Amino acid sequence: QEWYDKHLQIHDAFLGPQRSQWRLETAELNYVIMALNDPWLWRYPTLCINAQHYDIVNLIGGGNTLYVMDCDTGIMKKTLDQFDRDTQRNIRSMIRNLDRFDFEPKIDPWQPLDWGPPPEQFGYIICWNLFTCYTRDVMRHNISAVAGLLRPGGRFIFNVNDCDDAAGAKLAANHVVSWMTRSLLEPLVTEAGLELVEY
């Protein structure tokens, strides 16, 4: 229970008002670029979950319609403001919970109607630095939710804290991020009807 409570505190701090835009390390950005190597998938909409990574939003903003999802309107505005008006017209922003993904239509009398992302239409969906702090149950829910948005052959690109590696195991032991290994992740991916291509 103590570990779980500590994990929730870290998780809340990560997703709370302290969040700001992040720049990816060069190695991380290169990995994402290499994963976006199928030109066939660029014909379809893309989705970036976690708008604080402007690098990734900028990277995938040149494809078909871009959807960007975040829980913070301030971060969303900062990210979108870095694009010119023509590009902004091609971006659909969604303010949604980043803990347990919910892609159902959102009806709010104070906001424009948000129908959510269309199911089975996305070529690429990227979610960077969120799965590192999710519990296994939340991962299961979110991977399943994302699977319903991918078109056949589509790719979901995300990162976890790799505890098959000593450095990752040490971070998890110190309650900085959650514990995940390939043997734990693979069943979550398979249950959702996806294939773990690279870990």
N, C-alpha and C positions, 0 to 999 in steps of 0.2 A: 504493500500500500504506500509506503514511504517513497519508493521509486516512482510509482504511478503519479503521486501528487507532485513530485518534483518535475516529472515529465510534463504534466499539464501546465505548470508555472512557466516552463521554458517555451512550451507551445503557445501559450497565451501571449507571452512577451514577443514571440516571433511574429504572431499575426496581429498584434495590437497596434496602438497608435505610434509606437516608436519606429515602425517600419519606414524605410526610405528607399530611394532608388539605389540599386546595387549594380556594380560593374562586375562582369564575370572575369575570372582568371583566364589568361590566354589559353591554357590547356583545356579548360571547360568549354570555352567558346569554340575552339577548334573541334572538340568532340561533337558538339551540336551541329556545326557546319558539315562534318563528315556524315552525320546521321541524316542530313537533309539532301541526300545524293540521288534521289529518284525524280528525274524531271517530269515523269508521268503524273506524279502526285501533286505537282505545283498547279495543275489545272483546276484543282478543287479548293474549297475553303480551308483555311488554317485557323487553329485556335491556340492562343497563348494563355495559359492559366497562371496568374501571378504577374501583374503588370509592372511590378517594381523592377523587373529585369528588362530595362529599356534595350539593352544589347540584343536580346532575343526578339523582342517586339520589332525592333528595327530590321533585324536579319530576315524575318519572315513576312515583313510588311509589303514586300514587292510581289507577292503571289496573287492569287485570286482573293476573294473577299476575306478579310482578316477579322476574326473575333478575338477580343481581349477581355479576360475576366479577372476581377479583383474584388476584394471586400472593402477597399478604401477609395472613396471618391477623390480625395486629394492626390493620391498616387496615380490614379487613373488619369486625372487631368494633367499632371506633370508629364506623364508619358505621352499622351496624345498631343499635347502642346508642342512637342518636339518634331511633329510632322507638319508638312505644309497642308493647306486647306484641301487641295485635290486628293491627297493621300487620306486625310481624315474622313472624307466622304466614303471611302472604301472600308472603313473600320467600324465594326459593330462592338460597342462597349457594353459590358454586363457587370453590374454590381451584385455579386453573389457571395455566399459563405465560402471561405476557402478551407474550412474544416471538412465537412461532409458535403461533397458536391451535389448540387441540385440543379438540373438543367430544365426543369419544368417551366412553363410560362409564368412570368411574375407580374401580377396585377397589383399596382400600387396607385391609389388615387392621386398621389403627389408627384408621380414620376411618369414618363412616357411608358406606354405598354411595352414590355420586354417579352417577346415570344420565346426567347432562349435559342440556343443553337439547334439547327435542324438535325434530326437523327440520321445516321448512316450516310453522311455527306462529306466528312472531313478527310483530307489526304494526310495532313500532319496535325498532331496535337502535342504541344510541348508544355511541360510543367516542371520547372526547375527549382530545386531547393525548398520544396514543400514536403515531399515524401520522406525527407530525412528526419522529420519530426512527428510523423504519424504513427499511431499504434497499428498493429496488424489488422484489426477489425476495420479501422478507418481506411487503411490501404485497400482492403478487400472491397469495401463499398465504392471507393473512388475509382479503382481500376475497372470495376464492373460498369459504373456510370459512364466512364469515358469510352469503354468498348462499344456502347450503344450509339456513339456518335461517329465512329470510324466507318468509312466505306470499305468494301473488300480490298485488301492490300494496303490499307492505310496504316500509318505508324504512330504510336504513342511513345514519345521520348521523355523520359523522366529519370531522376537520379535518386538513389537511396544511400544511406550510410552503410558502407560495405564492411560488415564485421567478419568476413572471411580474411580481411586484412587486419593486421595487428593495430594499426593506427585507428581504424574505424572501431574496432572492439574497445580500444581505450576510451574513445570519445563516448561510446554508449555506456561503458562502466562508470564514467564520471557524470552520467545523466545530462550530457550536452545534447545528444541526439538519440534517436531510437535505434534499437537493435534489429538488424536485418542481414540475412545471408542468402546466398543463391537458393539453397535448399528450402528456405522459408518463403522466398518470393515466387519461385516457379509455380507452386500450386495456386497461388492467388491469381497469377496471370492466366494459367490454363483454365481455371474455373470460369473466368470471364470470357472464354472462347478465343483468347489471344495466344500468341507464341512468343516466348522469351527469346529474342534473336541474339542479344548481346547483353552481358552483365559486367 
